[in-house]
Amino acid sequence: MSKINVENAIPLTVNSASGQHTGSKALKRVVVAAMAGSFIEWFEFSVYGYMAAVMGKIFFTNAAPSVQLIASFATFAVAFIARPVGGMVFGIIGDKIGRKTALNITLLLMAAATFCIGLLPSESSIGVTAPVLLILLRLIQGFSSGGEVAGASIFVAEHSQDKHRTFMTSWVEVGCISGFIFGALTTAVLHFSFTEDDLLQWAWRLPFMLAAPMALIGLYIRHKLEESPLFVKESQAAKSVSRPRLATQKKSLLISSGLIIGANIPLFIILTYMPSWLVSTLNLTAEKSLLMTVVPMFFLMVTIPLFGKLADRLSRKKIMSYGYLGMMIFSFPCFMALRSGEIALQFLALLSLNILLSMLLSCILAKIPSLFQVAFRFTGMAISYNVAVALFAGTAPMFNAWLIKVTGNPFITAWYLIAGAAVGLVAVMAAEDKTGQPMSGDRRR
């Protein structure tokens, strides 16, 4: 399905801002390269989240089980501390040197850090040095991921025709979700294929070891890409005209942050935290919880481009507003259904949450680039995206695990989803809707 959509949706794309033509084959290469990089980055970044319970036993051996899980999620969250720094660095690289250069560097850094995690000794072998090294490598992962999503989405957005921009950028999210799914499936295969002793002794390393060959594949796909035509045009114009400053875009930064909070809180809770919630709160086995979450994730992956195509017709503002409202209305009933013990109701609840999430993810990577002018589009998106994710979304698994432990209230997570959606709804209502129009500062021919 994806091949037909990507190849045939736009036989010939005219970039109205640049006046340059991107043929369907060239546009397909851009989209596939962005998807491949996002897939690799998010598989490597998310696999730690799916292995959280196992990683807690390996690197926090002497702690109680509940504390092990919190400590493991804290190590997951610590990577988000480095994301704003990475966003700033790669934003400057992307806006000054080029989008393609920034994307290649992020891929190499993520692969190196992930591969090295797979080489680490356990705490029982080298003591406290093990978790310290783990935290260091997680920081490098966070630093590199600070540039990937912004770079990939901007790269596609700047190659796309105005009237199809939402649909085309939605495929970047398909790449991200595919990486999440592959991480979940890999973890499930490990649990099914190895005993717990084998998993704790050596088998946990396998998904991290995949980083090296996957990075080589990603770089091969990306190496023939041409730079964004809008970036090239802006770079040429900047030689004779002074560039505008990011400081003039405070409103865009705030709106972007609000949109990201509203979309990424459910992203990290539903995709990363939910398997552990099902284990710790409902006492399901790790294998069953992973399978229960993976199937709805396939629906998420499939519906993202469908909602993206619909948004290009109806408007991003409408689709995202419906998604945020739905998350606010249905989060609590969905968590009640999850607590019911009925498999059909549990599956329906997870499916509903994933479909609501797809309404947000389908539009956000077209919505945010449209807020910023091309001269600082990478920097503006990368900073707002990573600061918001670091403060509110990436910490959601750790914060929710801690709150449930302290309060004993399993519905804390539902309230957290509702709060995030409320922030996103305010942001999307405040944002100018540019569906079908050039992005901010981009001129028609």
C-alpha positions as CSV (number, residue, x, y, z in Angstrom):
1,M,0.0,0.0,0.0
2,S,2.8,2.4,0.9
3,K,4.5,1.9,-2.4
4,I,1.4,2.8,-4.4
5,N,0.7,5.9,-2.3
6,V,4.1,7.3,-2.3
7,E,4.8,6.8,-5.9
8,N,1.5,7.6,-7.4
9,A,0.1,10.4,-5.2
10,I,2.2,13.1,-6.9
11,P,3.3,12.2,-10.5
12,L,5.1,15.5,-10.7
13,T,5.7,17.8,-7.8
14,V,6.2,21.6,-8.3
15,N,7.6,23.3,-5.2
16,S,5.6,26.5,-5.3
17,A,8.1,28.3,-3.1
18,S,11.2,27.5,-5.0
19,G,9.8,27.1,-8.5
20,Q,11.9,23.9,-8.8
21,H,10.4,20.6,-10.0
22,T,10.8,17.4,-8.0
23,G,9.9,14.4,-10.1
24,S,8.0,11.5,-8.6
25,K,11.2,9.3,-8.5
26,A,13.2,12.0,-6.8
27,L,10.4,12.7,-4.3
28,K,10.1,9.0,-3.6
29,R,13.8,8.8,-2.8
30,V,13.5,11.7,-0.4
31,V,10.5,10.2,1.4
32,V,12.0,6.7,1.5
33,A,15.3,8.1,2.8
34,A,13.5,10.1,5.5
35,M,11.5,7.0,6.5
36,A,14.5,4.8,6.6
37,G,16.5,7.1,8.9
38,S,13.5,7.6,11.2
39,F,12.9,3.9,11.3
40,I,16.5,3.2,12.3
41,E,16.7,6.1,14.8
42,W,13.5,5.2,16.6
43,F,14.1,1.4,16.6
44,E,17.5,2.1,18.3
45,F,16.1,4.7,20.6
46,S,12.9,2.9,21.6
47,V,14.3,-0.6,22.1
48,Y,15.6,0.5,25.4
49,G,12.1,1.4,26.5
50,Y,10.8,-2.0,25.6
51,M,13.6,-3.6,27.4
52,A,13.2,-1.4,30.5
53,A,12.3,-4.2,33.0
54,V,15.3,-6.3,31.8
55,M,17.7,-3.3,31.8
56,G,16.7,-2.5,35.3
57,K,17.7,-6.0,36.5
58,I,21.0,-5.8,34.7
59,F,22.2,-2.3,35.6
60,F,20.4,-1.7,38.9
61,T,20.8,-5.2,40.3
62,N,20.6,-4.4,44.1
63,A,17.4,-2.4,43.9
64,A,13.9,-3.6,44.6
65,P,11.9,-4.6,41.5
66,S,9.7,-1.5,41.6
67,V,12.7,0.7,42.0
68,Q,14.6,-1.1,39.2
69,L,11.7,-0.2,36.8
70,I,11.7,3.5,37.9
71,A,15.5,3.6,37.7
72,S,15.5,2.1,34.2
73,F,12.8,4.6,33.1
74,A,14.9,7.4,34.6
75,T,17.8,6.2,32.5
76,F,15.4,6.2,29.5
77,A,14.3,9.8,30.4
78,V,17.9,11.0,30.9
79,A,18.5,10.8,27.2
80,F,15.9,13.6,26.8
81,I,18.1,16.0,28.7
82,A,20.6,15.9,25.8
83,R,17.9,16.3,23.1
84,P,17.6,20.1,23.4
85,V,21.4,20.5,23.1
86,G,21.4,18.2,20.1
87,G,18.5,20.1,18.6
88,M,20.3,23.4,18.9
89,V,23.6,21.9,17.5
90,F,21.9,20.1,14.6
91,G,19.6,23.0,14.0
92,I,22.5,25.3,13.4
93,I,24.2,22.6,11.2
94,G,20.9,22.1,9.3
95,D,20.3,25.8,8.7
96,K,23.9,26.8,8.0
97,I,25.5,23.8,6.3
98,G,22.6,21.7,5.1
99,R,19.7,19.4,6.0
100,K,21.4,16.3,4.5
101,T,24.6,16.8,6.5
102,A,22.7,17.1,9.7
103,L,20.7,14.0,9.0
104,N,23.7,11.8,8.2
105,I,25.6,12.9,11.4
106,T,22.6,12.1,13.6
107,L,22.3,8.6,12.1
108,L,26.0,7.8,12.7
109,L,25.9,9.0,16.3
110,M,22.8,7.1,17.2
111,A,24.1,3.9,15.7
112,A,27.5,4.2,17.5
113,A,25.9,4.8,20.9
114,T,23.4,2.0,20.5
115,F,26.0,-0.5,19.4
116,C,28.1,0.4,22.5
117,I,25.2,-0.1,24.8
118,G,25.2,-3.7,23.6
119,L,28.8,-4.1,24.6
120,L,28.4,-2.8,28.2
121,P,29.2,-5.1,31.2
122,S,26.5,-5.5,33.9
123,E,26.5,-3.8,37.3
124,S,27.3,-7.2,38.9
125,S,30.5,-7.2,36.8
126,I,31.9,-3.7,37.2
127,G,29.8,-2.1,39.8
128,V,28.5,1.4,39.5
129,T,30.6,2.1,36.4
130,A,28.0,0.1,34.4
131,P,25.0,2.4,35.0
132,V,27.3,5.4,34.6
133,L,28.4,4.3,31.2
134,L,24.8,3.4,30.3
135,I,23.7,7.0,31.2
136,L,26.5,8.4,29.1
137,L,25.6,6.4,26.0
138,R,21.9,7.3,26.5
139,L,22.9,11.0,26.6
140,I,24.7,10.5,23.2
141,Q,21.5,8.8,21.9
142,G,19.5,11.7,23.0
143,F,21.9,14.2,21.5
144,S,21.7,12.5,18.1
145,S,17.9,12.1,18.1
146,G,17.6,15.8,18.8
147,G,18.1,16.4,15.1
148,E,16.5,13.4,13.3
149,V,12.8,14.1,13.4
150,A,13.1,17.8,12.7
151,G,15.6,17.2,9.9
152,A,13.7,14.4,8.2
153,S,10.3,16.2,8.3
154,I,11.7,19.5,7.1
155,F,13.6,17.7,4.3
156,V,10.4,16.1,3.0
157,A,8.3,19.2,3.6
158,E,10.6,21.4,1.6
159,H,10.6,19.0,-1.3
160,S,6.8,18.6,-1.3
161,Q,4.0,20.4,-3.1
162,D,1.9,22.6,-0.9
163,K,-1.3,20.7,-1.5
164,H,0.2,17.3,-0.6
165,R,2.6,18.3,2.2
166,T,0.7,16.7,5.1
167,F,0.4,13.4,3.3
168,M,4.1,13.3,2.3
169,T,5.4,14.3,5.7
170,S,3.1,11.8,7.4
171,W,5.3,9.0,5.9
172,V,8.2,10.2,8.2
173,E,5.9,9.3,11.1
174,V,5.2,5.9,9.5
175,G,9.0,5.4,9.5
176,C,9.1,6.3,13.2
177,I,6.2,4.1,14.2
178,S,7.7,1.2,12.1
179,G,10.9,1.6,14.2
180,F,8.8,1.4,17.4
181,I,7.0,-1.7,16.1
182,F,10.2,-3.4,15.1
183,G,11.6,-2.7,18.5
184,A,8.5,-4.2,20.2
185,L,8.6,-7.3,17.9
186,T,12.3,-7.8,18.5
187,T,11.7,-7.6,22.2
188,A,8.8,-10.0,22.0
189,V,10.9,-12.5,20.0
190,L,13.7,-12.3,22.6
191,H,11.2,-13.1,25.4
192,F,9.7,-16.0,23.5
193,S,13.1,-17.4,22.3
194,F,15.2,-17.2,25.4
195,T,14.9,-18.1,29.0
196,E,15.0,-15.3,31.5
197,D,18.6,-16.4,32.5
198,D,19.8,-16.3,28.9
199,L,18.1,-12.9,28.4
200,L,19.8,-11.4,31.5
201,Q,23.2,-13.0,30.7
202,W,23.6,-12.1,27.0
203,A,20.5,-12.2,24.8
204,W,19.5,-8.6,25.8
205,R,22.5,-7.4,23.8
206,L,21.2,-8.6,20.4
207,P,18.8,-5.7,19.5
208,F,21.5,-3.1,20.3
209,M,24.0,-5.0,18.1
210,L,21.7,-4.4,15.1
211,A,22.7,-0.8,15.1
212,A,25.8,-1.1,13.0
213,P,24.4,-2.9,9.9
214,M,21.2,-0.8,10.1
215,A,23.2,2.4,10.0
216,L,25.1,1.3,6.9
217,I,21.9,0.6,5.2
218,G,20.5,4.0,6.1
219,L,23.6,5.9,4.9
220,Y,23.5,4.0,1.6
221,I,19.9,5.0,1.1
222,R,20.6,8.6,1.9
223,H,23.9,9.3,0.1
224,K,22.5,10.1,-3.3
225,L,19.9,12.6,-2.1
226,E,20.0,16.2,-3.3
227,E,19.8,19.1,-0.8
228,S,16.5,20.8,-0.2
229,P,15.8,23.3,-3.0
230,L,14.4,25.8,-0.5
231,F,17.5,25.6,1.6
232,V,19.7,26.1,-1.5
233,K,17.7,29.1,-2.6
234,E,17.8,30.6,1.0
235,S,21.6,30.0,1.2
236,Q,22.1,31.9,-2.1
237,A,19.8,34.7,-1.0
238,A,21.6,35.0,2.4
239,K,24.8,36.1,0.7
240,S,23.2,39.4,-0.3
241,V,20.4,39.8,2.3
242,S,20.8,39.5,6.1
243,R,18.9,36.5,7.6
244,P,16.0,37.1,10.0
245,R,16.5,36.1,13.6
246,L,14.8,33.2,15.5
247,A,14.1,35.6,18.4
248,T,11.4,37.2,16.2
249,Q,9.4,33.9,16.3
250,K,8.5,33.6,20.0
251,K,4.9,32.9,19.2
252,S,5.8,30.1,16.7
253,L,8.1,28.5,19.3
254,L,5.4,28.5,21.9
255,I,2.8,27.1,19.6
256,S,5.2,24.5,18.3
257,S,6.0,23.4,21.9
258,G,2.3,23.1,22.7
259,L,1.6,21.0,19.7
260,I,4.5,18.7,20.5
261,I,3.5,18.3,24.2
262,G,0.0,17.3,23.1
263,A,1.1,14.8,20.5
264,N,4.2,13.3,22.2
265,I,2.9,12.7,25.7
266,P,0.4,10.1,24.2
267,L,3.2,8.9,21.8
268,F,5.6,8.0,24.6
269,I,2.9,6.7,27.0
270,I,1.0,4.6,24.5
271,L,4.0,3.2,22.6
272,T,6.7,3.1,25.2
273,Y,5.2,3.0,28.7
274,M,2.0,1.0,28.0
275,P,3.7,-2.4,27.8
276,S,5.3,-1.9,31.2
277,W,2.0,-0.5,32.6
278,L,0.2,-3.6,31.6
279,V,2.8,-5.7,33.4
280,S,3.2,-3.7,36.5
281,T,-0.5,-2.7,37.0
282,L,-2.5,-5.6,35.4
283,N,0.2,-8.3,36.1
284,L,0.2,-9.5,32.5
285,T,3.3,-11.3,31.2
286,A,5.8,-9.3,29.3
287,E,5.0,-11.4,26.1
288,K,1.3,-10.8,26.4
289,S,1.6,-7.1,27.1
290,L,3.9,-6.6,24.0
291,L,1.5,-8.5,21.7
292,M,-1.5,-6.6,23.0
293,T,0.2,-3.3,22.2
294,V,1.9,-4.2,18.9
295,V,-1.3,-5.1,17.0
296,P,-3.0,-1.7,17.6
297,M,0.3,-0.1,16.6
298,F,-0.1,-1.6,13.1
299,F,-3.4,0.2,12.9
300,L,-1.6,3.4,14.0
301,M,1.0,3.0,11.3
302,V,-1.6,2.3,8.6
303,T,-4.0,5.2,9.5
304,I,-1.3,7.9,9.8
305,P,-1.0,8.5,6.0
306,L,-4.8,8.1,5.6
307,F,-5.4,10.9,8.1
308,G,-2.6,12.8,6.4
309,K,-4.3,12.6,3.1
310,L,-7.6,13.6,4.7
311,A,-6.0,16.5,6.4
312,D,-4.8,17.9,3.1
313,R,-8.5,18.0,2.1
314,L,-10.1,19.1,5.3
315,S,-7.2,21.0,7.1
316,R,-4.6,20.0,9.6
317,K,-6.4,22.1,12.2
318,K,-9.6,20.1,12.0
319,I,-7.9,16.7,12.2
320,M,-5.6,17.6,15.0
321,S,-8.4,19.3,17.0
322,Y,-10.5,16.1,16.7
323,G,-7.6,14.1,17.8
324,Y,-6.9,16.2,20.9
325,L,-10.6,16.4,21.8
326,G,-10.9,12.6,21.4
327,M,-7.9,12.0,23.7
328,M,-9.4,14.3,26.3
329,I,-12.8,12.5,26.1
330,F,-11.8,8.9,25.8
331,S,-8.6,8.5,27.8
332,F,-10.3,7.8,31.1
333,P,-12.9,5.3,29.6
334,C,-10.1,3.5,27.8
335,F,-8.1,3.0,31.0
336,M,-11.3,1.8,32.7
337,A,-11.6,-0.7,29.9
338,L,-8.0,-1.8,30.3
339,R,-8.7,-2.5,34.0
340,S,-11.8,-4.5,33.2
341,G,-9.9,-7.8,32.5
342,E,-11.9,-8.4,29.3
343,I,-9.5,-9.0,26.4
344,A,-11.9,-7.6,23.8
345,L,-12.4,-4.3,25.8
346,Q,-8.7,-4.1,26.4
347,F,-7.9,-4.4,22.7
348,L,-10.6,-1.9,21.8
349,A,-9.2,0.6,24.3
350,L,-5.6,0.3,23.0
351,L,-6.9,0.5,19.4
352,S,-8.9,3.6,20.2
353,L,-5.9,5.3,21.8
354,N,-3.7,4.5,18.8
355,I,-6.2,5.8,16.3
356,L,-6.5,9.1,18.2
357,L,-2.8,9.3,18.3
358,S,-2.6,8.8,14.5
359,M,-4.8,11.8,14.0
360,L,-2.1,13.9,15.7
361,L,1.0,12.3,14.2
362,S,-0.4,12.5,10.7
363,C,-0.3,16.3,10.7
364,I,2.3,17.5,13.2
365,L,5.4,17.1,10.9
366,A,3.7,19.3,8.3
367,K,2.2,21.7,10.9
368,I,5.4,22.6,12.8
369,P,7.7,23.3,9.8
370,S,5.0,25.6,8.4
371,L,5.3,27.8,11.5
372,F,9.0,28.8,10.8
373,Q,10.7,30.7,8.0
374,V,13.3,28.6,6.0
375,A,16.3,30.5,7.4
376,F,15.8,29.1,10.9
377,R,13.2,26.3,10.3
378,F,15.5,23.5,11.4
379,T,16.7,25.4,14.5
380,G,13.2,26.5,15.5
381,M,11.6,23.1,15.1
382,A,14.5,21.2,16.7
383,I,14.7,23.4,19.8
384,S,10.9,23.6,20.4
385,Y,10.4,19.9,19.6
386,N,13.2,18.7,21.9
387,V,12.7,21.0,24.8
388,A,9.0,20.1,24.9
389,V,9.7,16.4,24.6
390,A,12.5,16.5,27.2
391,L,10.4,18.3,29.8
392,F,7.0,16.6,29.4
393,A,6.9,13.6,27.0
394,G,10.2,11.7,27.4
395,T,9.8,11.9,31.2
396,A,6.2,10.6,31.0
397,P,7.1,6.9,31.6
398,M,9.3,7.6,34.6
399,F,6.9,10.2,36.0
400,N,3.8,8.0,35.6
401,A,5.6,5.0,37.1
402,W,6.6,7.1,40.1
403,L,3.2,8.6,40.6
404,I,1.4,5.3,40.5
405,K,3.9,3.9,43.0
406,V,3.4,6.9,45.4
407,T,-0.4,7.3,45.0
408,G,-1.4,3.7,44.2
409,N,-3.8,5.2,41.6
410,P,-3.5,3.3,38.2
411,F,-5.6,6.1,36.5
412,I,-2.8,8.7,36.9
413,T,-1.7,7.9,33.3
414,A,-5.2,8.8,31.9
415,W,-5.1,12.2,33.6
416,Y,-1.7,12.8,32.2
417,L,-2.9,12.1,28.7
418,I,-5.9,14.4,29.2
419,A,-3.6,17.3,30.4
420,G,-1.3,16.9,27.5
421,A,-4.2,16.9,25.0
422,A,-5.6,20.0,26.5
423,V,-2.3,21.8,26.0
424,G,-2.2,20.6,22.4
425,L,-5.8,21.8,21.7
426,V,-5.0,25.3,22.9
427,A,-1.9,25.4,20.7
428,V,-3.6,24.1,17.5
429,M,-6.4,26.6,18.0
430,A,-3.9,29.5,18.3
431,A,-1.9,28.4,15.2
432,E,-2.5,29.7,11.7
433,D,-3.6,26.9,9.5
434,K,-1.5,26.8,6.3
435,T,-2.9,23.6,4.8
436,G,-2.4,23.7,1.1
437,Q,-0.4,27.0,1.3
438,P,3.3,27.8,1.3
439,M,5.1,27.5,4.7
440,S,5.9,30.7,6.6
441,G,8.2,32.9,4.6
442,D,8.1,30.7,1.5
443,R,7.1,32.6,-1.7
444,R,5.1,31.3,-4.6
445,R,6.8,31.4,-8.0
